[in-house]
Amino acid sequence: MIKIKKLSRDEFFGHPDILKLINKINKKAISEFSYIHIKEKKLIKLLKNNEDWLDFVGITLSLKNKILCLKWSRFN
C-alpha cells in the first residue's frame, strides 16, 4: 500500500512528480487541450491527498476506471 501524506503548499508544488506533471500540463495547454489522464498509482494518491492545492490553481479531478483525469479551464 502506498502511503502519501498531506503536503504543505511548498512541498506539494516542489515535489518532483508534481514538477513533471506541471510540464505535461503546460505542453497540453499549449496544444489547446484542457485535460490530462494520469495512470500512475503513486501520482494519483499524491493528487487525491492534496486535492485542495489543485483547487487552488483551478484544476479539478475525476477518477474513472483507475484513471485520473485532471481538467482545467482554457482562456483565449
C-alpha positions in Angstrom: 0.0 0.0 0.0 1.3 3.4 -0.9 1.3 5.9 2.0 1.1 9.6 0.9 0.6 12.3 3.4 -1.0 15.7 3.0 1.8 18.2 2.0 2.3 21.8 2.6 1.9 24.1 -0.4 5.7 24.4 -1.0 6.2 20.7 -0.5 3.4 19.9 -3.0 4.4 22.3 -5.8 8.1 21.4 -5.2 7.6 17.6 -5.3 9.5 16.0 -8.3 6.4 14.2 -9.5 4.3 17.4 -9.5 7.0 19.3 -11.3 7.0 16.6 -14.1 3.2 16.8 -14.2 3.3 20.6 -14.5 5.5 20.3 -17.5 3.0 17.8 -19.1 0.1 20.2 -18.3 1.9 23.1 -19.9 2.6 21.1 -23.1 -1.1 20.0 -23.2 -2.3 23.6 -22.6 -0.1 25.0 -25.3 -1.6 22.4 -27.7 -5.0 23.7 -26.6 -6.1 20.7 -24.6 -7.8 21.2 -21.2 -7.3 17.8 -19.6 -4.7 15.1 -19.0 -5.1 11.5 -17.9 -3.0 10.1 -15.1 -2.5 6.3 -14.7 0.4 6.1 -12.2 -0.9 4.9 -8.8 1.6 6.9 -6.7 0.8 10.1 -8.5 -3.0 9.5 -8.3 -2.6 9.0 -4.5 -0.5 12.2 -4.2 -3.0 14.2 -6.1 -6.0 12.9 -4.3 -4.5 13.5 -0.9 -3.6 17.1 -1.8 -6.6 17.9 -4.0 -7.1 21.3 -2.3 -3.9 22.6 -3.8 -5.2 21.7 -7.2 -8.5 23.5 -6.5 -6.3 26.5 -5.5 -4.9 26.7 -9.1 -8.2 25.8 -10.8 -7.7 22.1 -11.6 -10.4 19.6 -10.9 -10.0 15.8 -10.5 -12.3 13.0 -11.7 -11.4 9.3 -11.2 -12.9 6.7 -13.5 -11.7 3.1 -14.0 -8.5 3.7 -12.1 -7.5 6.6 -14.4 -7.5 10.1 -13.0 -8.5 12.9 -15.3 -7.2 16.4 -14.5 -9.2 19.2 -16.1 -8.6 23.0 -16.2 -10.1 26.0 -18.0 -8.7 27.4 -21.1 -8.6 31.1 -21.6 -8.3 32.6 -25.1 
